[in-house]
Amino acid sequence: MAVRYSGNLTIRLTVNDRSDGWRVNIAECGANVYRGTVGQPHSARVAIDAPEEYDAAARAALAFAEHDGMDMSGADVGDSGFLVYRSRK
């Protein structure tokens, strides 16, 4: 399991397997905001459990949650989309 952060949001990611992607739980102040599965944005250049893969999956999870109508106003956003950090700022 990996944990990533964006603004007030905590994103927990667990690898299912290569075919299923990641199980995702996004929470704000301890309350669940979104639960789901994010398909694998995997690159053949790095391992599926590499930190860069978790970063990409966390950004994808935020985008999927927003697309599904969830309020992602607690996330940090930059010019190219959601910003994800490996430790709380």
ZIRAZI-V475091 format. One line per field, one symbol per residue. psi: psi as a letter, one per 20 degrees, with the letter a starting at -180 (. if undefined). A space follows every 10 residues. Layout:
psi=???
This chain:
psi=qqprqocjqp oppppfrhhi cqppopqpki pphppappro lpqiiqqhjq hhghgghggg gggggghjjq okiiqppahj bqppqiqp.
